[in-house]
Amino acid sequence: MTKETKVEETVSTAKVTKEPKAKKKVVAPEEIVATEAAEEISAPASAIEETPAEAEAPVEVEVPTAVETPEAVEAPAVEEAQEVSQADLDKSVVLKKGDSVRGKIVKIEDDKAYVDVGYKYDGIIPLRELSALSVQNAADVVSIGQEVECKVSSINDAKETMTLSKRAIDSVHAWEQLKTKFESGEVFEAVVADVVKGGLVVDVGVRGFVPASMVERHFVDDFSDYKGRTLRLKVKEIDQENNKVILSQKDVLDAEFQISKQQLLSEITIGQLMEGTIQRLTTFGAFVDLGGIDGLVHVSELSWSHVEKPADVVKEGDLVQVRVLKVDATNDRVSLSIKQAQPGPWEQVENTFKTGEVVEGKVRRLAAFGAFVEIAPGVEGLVHISQISHKHIGTPHEVLREGQTIQVKIMEINTDDKRVSLSIKETEEAPPAAEKPERKERREPRDPNADAYTNESFNITLGERFGDKLSKFK
């Protein structure tokens, strides 16, 4: 094989090797590399004619160098193309009034909040569009970095202004959720935003109103400290057309009370000692909260001593010990006693008082047959009318009055029957008996002839007296 033939084969081989690499051209720099590669191939061809042994080396070394250069240039070129494409994509986004957008709060001022929604410029939420309720500062509703969904209220690309409304989107979602909760009876929480005349205002996505009568199970006179409280609520009434939502916490409390009451009623037993709180007072007694059910302590069961009105011995909020007297599960009633949860006064009577002892007492009641006198709290004795006074009296009211403090003598103690016999007159000295005046007989002067008349009168016979009348019977 001649030298010319070898050169042609070598050049031919180089060209074959370079052609696949040249097909990777993407941008102008690659064409430059390809041109340089072609020139390099031509140079060795002339050299090969002089030194055939060195012809193959340049081809093997130079070809890889020519291949690496386009790849190094290609990477930044692709990144630049991607950046340009993203910029073009951003410019292609078109927003219009009524669209819903999502974004993050990037800046907050007193009367507005700025939102990055991925558009050419940030949107602005005015203070009035942040919440369904009246707020004083935007920071009270949103915070920087918070994700929000808004509705485009207006947009002007020429002026680069976009007004958004968070309230509009919140309202749509809120009505849907409230309808679901109303139908299911779901209990949810909400914070009291404001105290107004007639009740409380809460933010549930829309303005919710809790009437004063639906806040608690009991009457509340002042709601001023309810602002900021979290309430557990149920939807009582909903009217989207008139933008009206009525909520109730009382319904939640009533339902919980019924469940607790039924459970408690099933556990209470007669004679059981329990602890409770005085809930309210009436003229006939006191209602005690046992932790889910109210029981009644009748005025007669408040104390062992006589009680005129419940307020004399207890007050609302007092913690008391009570004994269960009766349970009526059908009518949800429990009768309680405070005095029977305490040691009875009769248990100490025998140790405190002795027969024949004179003690001080207070007249509690007067009856036709005598007076009831309290000698210790819960211990009353009877002074029979015959033991009230040494002189004869028609009724105890002649010498005694209710509430009067007197001295009495204990005549008898019967702890089994819880009776004490008392006497007032035994504490007093009996008045001396009045001396009876001597009876003077009036005697008339005696007629000396009286005996003669008397004897003569007795000496007259029947014949002499009725002789002429008896003669006709002969």
PAVODREN-543638 format. One record per residue (C-alpha): residue in three letters; x negated, y negated, z. Coordinates in Angstrom, 3 decimals. Layout:
<drenmars>
- ALA, X, Y, Z .
...
</drenmars>
This chain:
<drenmars>
- MET, 0.000, 0.000, 0.000 .
- THR, -1.328, -3.400, -1.030 .
- LYS, -1.642, -6.424, 1.255 .
- GLU, 1.172, -8.233, -0.518 .
- THR, 3.515, -5.369, 0.047 .
- LYS, 2.672, -5.293, 3.779 .
- VAL, 3.265, -9.016, 4.133 .
- GLU, 6.642, -8.783, 2.451 .
- GLU, 7.677, -5.971, 4.813 .
- THR, 6.498, -7.912, 7.846 .
- VAL, 8.298, -11.054, 6.837 .
- SER, 11.313, -9.020, 6.026 .
- THR, 11.225, -7.413, 9.474 .
- ALA, 10.914, -10.785, 11.170 .
- LYS, 13.876, -12.130, 9.343 .
- VAL, 15.987, -9.148, 10.333 .
- THR, 14.962, -9.619, 13.929 .
- LYS, 15.871, -13.300, 13.990 .
- GLU, 19.184, -13.145, 12.160 .
- PRO, 21.187, -11.660, 15.034 .
- LYS, 19.834, -14.315, 17.382 .
- ALA, 20.709, -17.141, 15.010 .
- LYS, 24.379, -16.049, 15.083 .
- LYS, 24.624, -17.220, 18.708 .
- LYS, 24.615, -20.859, 17.655 .
- VAL, 27.213, -22.890, 19.539 .
- VAL, 26.047, -26.474, 19.360 .
- ALA, 23.416, -28.544, 17.546 .
- PRO, 20.485, -27.627, 19.845 .
- GLU, 20.647, -24.015, 18.681 .
- GLU, 20.225, -25.033, 15.084 .
- ILE, 17.056, -26.836, 16.062 .
- VAL, 15.740, -23.721, 17.753 .
- ALA, 16.601, -21.620, 14.712 .
- THR, 14.708, -24.033, 12.426 .
- GLU, 11.667, -23.884, 14.658 .
- ALA, 11.862, -20.115, 14.653 .
- ALA, 11.956, -20.056, 10.853 .
- GLU, 8.878, -22.261, 10.660 .
- GLU, 7.049, -20.008, 13.078 .
- ILE, 7.864, -17.051, 10.864 .
- SER, 6.498, -18.806, 7.792 .
- ALA, 3.210, -19.689, 9.518 .
- PRO, 2.273, -16.117, 10.402 .
- ALA, 3.042, -15.063, 6.816 .
- SER, 0.175, -17.103, 5.430 .
- ALA, -2.051, -15.963, 8.214 .
- ILE, -1.223, -12.358, 7.559 .
- GLU, -2.575, -12.640, 4.098 .
- GLU, -6.006, -13.380, 5.571 .
- THR, -5.861, -11.165, 8.666 .
- PRO, -3.295, -8.407, 8.357 .
- ALA, -4.065, -7.032, 11.834 .
- GLU, -2.833, -10.215, 13.514 .
- ALA, 0.436, -10.470, 11.541 .
- GLU, 2.589, -8.406, 13.890 .
- ALA, 1.617, -10.141, 17.155 .
- PRO, 3.248, -13.538, 16.552 .
- VAL, 6.492, -11.864, 15.552 .
- GLU, 6.745, -9.819, 18.720 .
- VAL, 5.853, -12.742, 21.050 .
- GLU, 7.563, -15.688, 19.405 .
- VAL, 10.986, -14.105, 18.818 .
- PRO, 11.874, -13.755, 22.542 .
- THR, 10.851, -17.355, 23.153 .
- ALA, 13.144, -18.540, 20.388 .
- VAL, 16.074, -16.494, 21.937 .
- GLU, 15.809, -17.816, 25.555 .
- THR, 15.944, -21.510, 24.610 .
- PRO, 19.635, -21.583, 23.380 .
- GLU, 20.848, -19.857, 26.577 .
- ALA, 19.148, -22.483, 28.755 .
- VAL, 20.813, -25.228, 26.781 .
- GLU, 24.186, -23.454, 26.575 .
- ALA, 25.047, -23.363, 30.379 .
- PRO, 25.177, -27.153, 31.053 .
- ALA, 26.942, -27.625, 27.748 .
- VAL, 29.755, -25.240, 28.811 .
- GLU, 30.072, -26.884, 32.223 .
- GLU, 30.334, -30.277, 30.570 .
- ALA, 33.018, -28.925, 28.279 .
- GLN, 34.942, -27.570, 31.288 .
- GLU, 34.747, -30.894, 33.076 .
- VAL, 36.035, -32.687, 30.051 .
- SER, 38.847, -30.173, 29.707 .
- GLN, 39.907, -30.655, 33.373 .
- ALA, 39.867, -34.433, 32.950 .
- ASP, 41.960, -34.107, 29.814 .
- LEU, 44.307, -31.772, 31.706 .
- ASP, 44.723, -34.295, 34.563 .
- LYS, 45.555, -36.985, 32.066 .
- SER, 48.091, -34.700, 30.436 .
- VAL, 50.148, -34.291, 33.712 .
- VAL, 53.296, -36.325, 33.453 .
- LEU, 55.516, -37.105, 36.474 .
- LYS, 58.920, -38.635, 36.309 .
- LYS, 61.561, -39.847, 38.714 .
- GLY, 63.303, -37.008, 40.530 .
- ASP, 60.395, -34.562, 40.361 .
- SER, 59.361, -32.641, 43.483 .
- VAL, 55.673, -32.740, 44.337 .
- ARG, 53.429, -31.370, 47.062 .
- GLY, 50.417, -33.083, 48.521 .
- LYS, 48.392, -34.036, 51.566 .
- ILE, 48.572, -37.158, 53.662 .
- VAL, 45.316, -39.045, 53.050 .
- LYS, 46.035, -42.380, 54.707 .
- ILE, 48.552, -43.766, 57.205 .
- GLU, 49.572, -47.344, 57.837 .
- ASP, 52.242, -48.636, 60.182 .
- ASP, 54.938, -48.821, 57.526 .
- LYS, 53.801, -46.242, 54.970 .
- ALA, 51.813, -43.092, 54.287 .
- TYR, 49.650, -42.279, 51.250 .
- VAL, 49.858, -38.844, 49.647 .
- ASP, 47.426, -37.163, 47.249 .
- VAL, 49.601, -35.123, 44.898 .
- GLY, 46.824, -34.411, 42.357 .
- TYR, 47.910, -37.225, 40.063 .
- LYS, 45.893, -40.137, 38.632 .
- TYR, 46.685, -42.129, 41.752 .
- ASP, 48.161, -41.537, 45.206 .
- GLY, 51.839, -41.775, 45.983 .
- ILE, 53.302, -43.883, 48.794 .
- ILE, 56.008, -42.817, 51.266 .
- PRO, 57.704, -45.896, 52.784 .
- LEU, 58.567, -45.732, 56.487 .
- ARG, 62.311, -45.410, 55.829 .
- GLU, 61.684, -42.385, 53.565 .
- LEU, 59.637, -40.441, 56.096 .
- SER, 62.515, -39.293, 58.309 .
- ALA, 66.279, -39.168, 58.511 .
- LEU, 65.985, -41.005, 61.831 .
- SER, 64.858, -44.533, 62.515 .
- VAL, 61.130, -44.585, 63.338 .
- GLN, 58.820, -47.433, 64.289 .
- ASN, 55.514, -46.107, 62.984 .
- ALA, 54.568, -43.694, 60.221 .
- ALA, 52.092, -41.972, 62.534 .
- ASP, 55.039, -40.829, 64.651 .
- VAL, 56.193, -38.608, 61.793 .
- VAL, 53.113, -37.439, 59.846 .
- SER, 49.371, -37.023, 60.361 .
- ILE, 46.339, -37.130, 58.066 .
- GLY, 45.760, -33.826, 56.342 .
- GLN, 49.366, -32.708, 56.769 .
- GLU, 50.899, -31.031, 53.739 .
- VAL, 54.238, -32.494, 52.693 .
- GLU, 56.774, -32.003, 49.954 .
- CYS, 58.296, -35.140, 48.488 .
- LYS, 60.618, -36.323, 45.761 .
- VAL, 59.477, -38.953, 43.264 .
- SER, 61.707, -41.962, 43.844 .
- SER, 60.010, -44.213, 41.275 .
- ILE, 56.823, -44.205, 39.179 .
- ASN, 55.039, -46.826, 37.061 .
- ASP, 51.829, -45.679, 35.342 .
- ALA, 51.121, -49.155, 34.028 .
- LYS, 50.957, -50.540, 37.562 .
- GLU, 49.782, -47.215, 38.997 .
- THR, 52.490, -47.130, 41.643 .
- MET, 54.474, -44.084, 42.728 .
- THR, 57.082, -44.144, 45.504 .
- LEU, 57.876, -40.852, 47.216 .
- SER, 60.566, -39.677, 49.640 .
- LYS, 59.911, -36.991, 52.223 .
- ARG, 63.358, -37.530, 53.707 .
- ALA, 65.124, -36.531, 50.485 .
- ILE, 63.410, -33.136, 50.328 .
- ASP, 63.771, -32.544, 54.069 .
- SER, 67.469, -33.309, 53.800 .
- VAL, 68.051, -30.763, 51.052 .
- HIS, 66.282, -28.021, 52.981 .
- ALA, 67.922, -29.082, 56.254 .
- TRP, 71.490, -28.789, 54.960 .
- GLU, 70.790, -25.320, 53.609 .
- GLN, 69.304, -24.202, 56.919 .
- LEU, 72.060, -25.799, 58.990 .
- LYS, 74.769, -24.044, 56.979 .
- THR, 73.031, -20.722, 57.534 .
- LYS, 72.681, -21.369, 61.260 .
- PHE, 76.312, -22.468, 61.521 .
- GLU, 77.524, -19.250, 59.904 .
- SER, 75.255, -16.991, 61.963 .
- GLY, 75.579, -18.857, 65.265 .
- GLU, 71.802, -19.017, 65.547 .
- VAL, 70.243, -20.844, 68.509 .
- PHE, 67.406, -23.230, 67.644 .
- GLU, 65.383, -25.944, 69.342 .
- ALA, 65.249, -29.670, 68.622 .
- VAL, 63.710, -32.668, 70.368 .
- VAL, 65.864, -35.572, 71.534 .
- ALA, 64.850, -38.544, 69.400 .
- ASP, 67.135, -41.147, 70.924 .
- VAL, 69.780, -41.717, 73.597 .
- VAL, 72.850, -43.536, 72.281 .
- LYS, 76.296, -44.361, 73.538 .
- GLY, 78.268, -41.174, 73.890 .
- GLY, 75.410, -38.693, 73.570 .
- LEU, 72.015, -37.795, 72.144 .
- VAL, 70.433, -37.941, 68.662 .
- VAL, 68.104, -35.180, 67.450 .
- ASP, 66.097, -34.716, 64.247 .
- VAL, 67.049, -31.501, 62.433 .
- GLY, 65.966, -32.683, 58.999 .
- VAL, 69.057, -34.858, 59.044 .
- ARG, 70.548, -36.860, 61.889 .
- GLY, 72.116, -34.499, 64.412 .
- PHE, 74.392, -35.680, 67.237 .
- VAL, 74.959, -33.990, 70.605 .
- PRO, 78.023, -35.440, 72.403 .
- ALA, 77.592, -36.113, 76.125 .
- SER, 80.164, -33.446, 76.975 .
- MET, 78.145, -30.818, 75.076 .
- VAL, 74.749, -31.376, 76.680 .
- GLU, 75.120, -29.526, 80.004 .
- ARG, 77.639, -27.274, 81.743 .
- HIS, 77.984, -29.893, 84.468 .
- PHE, 78.723, -33.598, 84.238 .
- VAL, 75.715, -35.851, 83.589 .
- ASP, 76.080, -39.515, 84.497 .
- ASP, 72.779, -40.851, 83.099 .
- PHE, 70.954, -39.519, 80.019 .
- SER, 68.115, -42.058, 80.050 .
- ASP, 65.505, -39.418, 80.936 .
- TYR, 66.589, -36.998, 78.195 .
- LYS, 64.580, -38.693, 75.427 .
- GLY, 61.755, -36.396, 74.367 .
- ARG, 63.330, -33.301, 75.913 .
- THR, 63.643, -30.105, 73.905 .
- LEU, 67.195, -28.772, 73.731 .
- ARG, 68.459, -25.359, 72.681 .
- LEU, 71.325, -25.934, 70.316 .
- LYS, 74.036, -24.400, 68.171 .
- VAL, 75.730, -26.040, 65.198 .
- LYS, 79.236, -26.943, 66.366 .
- GLU, 80.440, -28.771, 63.269 .
- ILE, 78.911, -29.547, 59.871 .
- ASP, 80.122, -31.908, 57.129 .
- GLN, 77.534, -32.570, 54.429 .
- GLU, 79.833, -34.817, 52.427 .
- ASN, 80.083, -37.264, 55.315 .
- ASN, 76.518, -36.590, 56.521 .
- LYS, 77.837, -35.323, 59.864 .
- VAL, 76.232, -32.684, 62.097 .
- ILE, 77.602, -32.010, 65.599 .
- LEU, 75.435, -29.878, 67.865 .
- SER, 75.993, -28.341, 71.301 .
- GLN, 73.691, -27.125, 74.051 .
- LYS, 76.619, -26.394, 76.375 .
- ASP, 77.766, -23.540, 74.126 .
- VAL, 74.335, -21.952, 74.475 .
- LEU, 74.361, -22.337, 78.256 .
- ASP, 77.924, -21.022, 78.550 .
- ALA, 77.076, -17.906, 76.570 .
- GLU, 74.011, -17.248, 78.716 .
- PHE, 76.039, -17.886, 81.856 .
- GLN, 78.671, -15.299, 80.883 .
- ILE, 76.038, -12.648, 80.222 .
- SER, 74.274, -13.384, 83.491 .
- LYS, 77.548, -13.495, 85.410 .
- GLN, 78.751, -10.101, 84.205 .
- GLN, 75.435, -8.536, 85.028 .
- LEU, 75.375, -10.111, 88.469 .
- LEU, 78.967, -9.123, 89.236 .
- SER, 78.123, -5.520, 88.544 .
- GLU, 75.237, -5.658, 91.019 .
- ILE, 76.868, -7.549, 93.944 .
- THR, 78.197, -5.506, 96.879 .
- ILE, 80.412, -6.550, 99.783 .
- GLY, 78.379, -7.403, 102.872 .
- GLN, 75.274, -8.181, 100.840 .
- LEU, 73.089, -11.082, 101.992 .
- MET, 72.139, -13.462, 99.190 .
- GLU, 70.440, -16.814, 98.706 .
- GLY, 72.041, -19.609, 96.706 .
- THR, 72.214, -23.337, 96.116 .
- ILE, 75.145, -25.601, 96.974 .
- GLN, 76.424, -26.592, 93.519 .
- ARG, 79.393, -28.810, 94.389 .
- LEU, 81.704, -29.668, 97.263 .
- THR, 85.499, -29.784, 97.392 .
- THR, 88.011, -30.496, 100.129 .
- PHE, 88.577, -26.762, 100.663 .
- GLY, 84.987, -25.536, 100.603 .
- ALA, 81.646, -25.380, 98.802 .
- PHE, 80.623, -23.615, 95.574 .
- VAL, 77.285, -21.829, 95.756 .
- ASP, 75.218, -20.949, 92.669 .
- LEU, 73.929, -17.423, 93.090 .
- GLY, 71.795, -17.567, 89.958 .
- GLY, 74.318, -16.965, 87.206 .
- ILE, 77.633, -17.071, 89.023 .
- ASP, 79.299, -19.472, 91.459 .
- GLY, 80.802, -18.163, 94.676 .
- LEU, 83.154, -20.040, 97.021 .
- VAL, 82.480, -20.601, 100.711 .
- HIS, 85.799, -21.607, 102.256 .
- VAL, 85.662, -24.461, 104.753 .
- SER, 86.493, -21.992, 107.536 .
- GLU, 83.385, -19.949, 106.638 .
- LEU, 80.914, -22.826, 106.623 .
- SER, 80.131, -22.801, 110.351 .
- TRP, 81.057, -21.054, 113.565 .
- SER, 82.147, -24.418, 114.915 .
- HIS, 85.188, -26.273, 113.651 .
- VAL, 84.543, -28.181, 110.382 .
- GLU, 86.728, -31.066, 109.261 .
- LYS, 85.199, -31.359, 105.764 .
- PRO, 82.352, -29.508, 103.989 .
- ALA, 80.213, -32.644, 103.667 .
- ASP, 79.836, -32.644, 107.473 .
- VAL, 77.644, -29.540, 107.406 .
- VAL, 76.235, -29.117, 103.859 .
- LYS, 75.338, -31.204, 100.815 .
- GLU, 74.759, -30.541, 97.112 .
- GLY, 71.365, -29.003, 96.436 .
- ASP, 71.032, -27.319, 99.846 .
- LEU, 69.514, -23.827, 99.801 .
- VAL, 71.658, -21.521, 101.944 .
- GLN, 71.950, -17.902, 103.039 .
- VAL, 75.374, -16.371, 102.383 .
- ARG, 77.107, -13.047, 102.981 .
- VAL, 79.399, -11.565, 100.332 .
- LEU, 82.931, -11.141, 101.663 .
- LYS, 84.826, -10.164, 98.510 .
- VAL, 84.152, -9.515, 94.805 .
- ASP, 86.875, -9.860, 92.154 .
- ALA, 85.221, -8.831, 88.878 .
- THR, 88.486, -9.143, 86.952 .
- ASN, 88.878, -12.838, 87.741 .
- ASP, 85.136, -13.538, 88.083 .
- ARG, 85.470, -14.606, 91.718 .
- VAL, 83.171, -14.084, 94.666 .
- SER, 84.054, -15.060, 98.235 .
- LEU, 81.122, -15.973, 100.460 .
- SER, 80.418, -16.930, 104.049 .
- ILE, 77.616, -19.002, 105.482 .
- LYS, 78.521, -18.520, 109.120 .
- GLN, 78.582, -14.730, 108.843 .
- ALA, 75.047, -14.796, 107.495 .
- GLN, 73.991, -16.280, 110.852 .
- PRO, 74.060, -14.768, 114.357 .
- GLY, 77.617, -14.994, 115.772 .
- PRO, 78.177, -17.173, 118.839 .
- TRP, 80.089, -14.401, 120.612 .
- GLU, 76.960, -12.279, 120.659 .
- GLN, 75.475, -14.652, 123.224 .
- VAL, 78.604, -15.457, 125.240 .
- GLU, 78.059, -12.906, 127.989 .
- ASN, 74.466, -14.032, 128.442 .
- THR, 75.341, -17.726, 128.319 .
- PHE, 78.510, -17.959, 130.423 .
- LYS, 79.666, -16.352, 133.658 .
- THR, 83.122, -15.898, 135.092 .
- GLY, 83.886, -18.628, 137.660 .
- GLU, 81.425, -21.064, 136.072 .
- VAL, 82.526, -24.632, 135.408 .
- VAL, 81.450, -25.901, 131.945 .
- GLU, 82.118, -28.839, 129.679 .
- GLY, 84.280, -28.419, 126.611 .
- LYS, 86.112, -30.342, 123.921 .
- VAL, 89.816, -30.055, 123.223 .
- ARG, 90.157, -28.820, 119.624 .
- ARG, 93.841, -27.980, 119.302 .
- LEU, 96.998, -28.407, 121.290 .
- ALA, 99.890, -25.967, 121.192 .
- ALA, 103.195, -25.684, 123.040 .
- PHE, 101.775, -22.945, 125.277 .
- GLY, 98.413, -24.564, 126.049 .
- ALA, 95.169, -26.105, 124.772 .
- PHE, 92.215, -24.579, 122.889 .
- VAL, 88.919, -25.848, 124.243 .
- GLU, 85.523, -25.314, 122.549 .
- ILE, 82.858, -24.487, 125.120 .
- ALA, 80.133, -23.603, 122.563 .
- PRO, 79.853, -23.796, 118.754 .
- GLY, 82.302, -21.199, 117.487 .
- VAL, 83.544, -20.238, 120.959 .
- GLU, 86.977, -21.486, 121.950 .
- GLY, 88.896, -20.608, 125.068 .
- LEU, 92.563, -21.055, 125.940 .
- VAL, 93.808, -23.168, 128.819 .
- HIS, 97.346, -21.971, 129.417 .
- ILE, 99.877, -24.709, 130.110 .
- SER, 100.184, -23.431, 133.664 .
- GLN, 96.442, -24.025, 134.162 .
- ILE, 96.357, -27.564, 132.824 .
- SER, 97.645, -29.507, 135.780 .
- HIS, 98.743, -29.024, 139.360 .
- LYS, 101.900, -30.911, 138.618 .
- HIS, 104.601, -29.578, 136.380 .
- ILE, 104.290, -30.663, 132.697 .
- GLY, 106.579, -30.004, 129.756 .
- THR, 103.831, -29.937, 127.043 .
- PRO, 100.012, -30.194, 127.001 .
- HIS, 100.321, -33.459, 125.064 .
- GLU, 101.462, -35.172, 128.266 .
- VAL, 97.965, -35.000, 129.792 .
- LEU, 95.545, -34.015, 126.963 .
- ARG, 94.558, -35.181, 123.469 .
- GLU, 92.521, -33.561, 120.695 .
- GLY, 88.821, -34.452, 120.798 .
- GLN, 88.898, -35.160, 124.529 .
- THR, 85.940, -33.872, 126.579 .
- ILE, 86.964, -32.121, 129.789 .
- GLN, 85.672, -29.850, 132.544 .
- VAL, 87.011, -26.285, 132.560 .
- LYS, 86.482, -23.247, 134.735 .
- ILE, 85.902, -19.853, 133.112 .
- MET, 88.501, -17.483, 134.491 .
- GLU, 87.868, -14.457, 132.267 .
- ILE, 85.588, -13.410, 129.336 .
- ASN, 86.627, -10.698, 126.852 .
- THR, 83.928, -10.360, 124.155 .
- ASP, 85.629, -7.389, 122.479 .
- ASP, 88.706, -9.447, 121.676 .
- LYS, 86.699, -12.682, 121.527 .
- ARG, 88.824, -14.386, 124.142 .
- VAL, 88.008, -16.659, 127.032 .
- SER, 90.569, -17.765, 129.620 .
- LEU, 90.009, -21.233, 131.012 .
- SER, 91.533, -23.456, 133.664 .
- ILE, 91.497, -27.189, 134.161 .
- LYS, 93.371, -27.396, 137.421 .
- GLU, 90.914, -24.978, 139.071 .
- THR, 88.242, -27.631, 138.658 .
- GLU, 90.322, -30.100, 140.648 .
- GLU, 91.351, -30.065, 144.242 .
- ALA, 94.998, -29.387, 144.727 .
- PRO, 96.812, -32.430, 146.120 .
- PRO, 98.071, -32.045, 149.733 .
- ALA, 101.614, -30.749, 150.020 .
- ALA, 104.117, -33.521, 150.737 .
- GLU, 105.685, -33.325, 154.288 .
- LYS, 109.380, -32.649, 154.212 .
- PRO, 111.475, -35.231, 156.177 .
- GLU, 113.505, -33.912, 159.151 .
- ARG, 117.180, -33.466, 158.455 .
- LYS, 119.357, -35.316, 161.017 .
- GLU, 122.772, -33.823, 161.521 .
- ARG, 125.657, -36.192, 161.983 .
- ARG, 127.899, -35.034, 164.814 .
- GLU, 131.247, -36.616, 165.461 .
- PRO, 132.543, -36.981, 169.038 .
- ARG, 134.116, -33.790, 170.180 .
- ASP, 137.870, -33.888, 170.976 .
- PRO, 138.429, -32.205, 174.321 .
- ASN, 141.812, -30.990, 173.161 .
- ALA, 140.354, -29.422, 169.990 .
- ASP, 139.804, -26.079, 171.614 .
- ALA, 143.348, -26.144, 172.899 .
- TYR, 144.646, -26.931, 169.438 .
- THR, 142.516, -24.237, 167.941 .
- ASN, 143.594, -21.622, 170.424 .
- GLU, 147.157, -22.547, 170.047 .
- SER, 147.007, -22.359, 166.337 .
- PHE, 145.641, -18.855, 166.533 .
- ASN, 148.392, -17.794, 169.084 .
- ILE, 151.230, -18.433, 166.585 .
- THR, 152.721, -15.176, 165.312 .
- LEU, 153.969, -14.393, 161.850 .
- GLY, 157.465, -14.182, 163.230 .
- GLU, 157.239, -17.610, 164.552 .
- ARG, 155.794, -18.939, 161.375 .
- PHE, 157.976, -17.109, 158.850 .
- GLY, 160.836, -15.844, 161.106 .
- ASP, 163.670, -17.562, 159.362 .
- LYS, 162.458, -16.410, 156.002 .
- LEU, 162.036, -12.767, 157.042 .
- SER, 165.540, -12.525, 158.439 .
- LYS, 167.071, -12.135, 155.054 .
- PHE, 165.164, -8.901, 154.483 .
- LYS, 166.789, -7.184, 157.465 .
</drenmars>
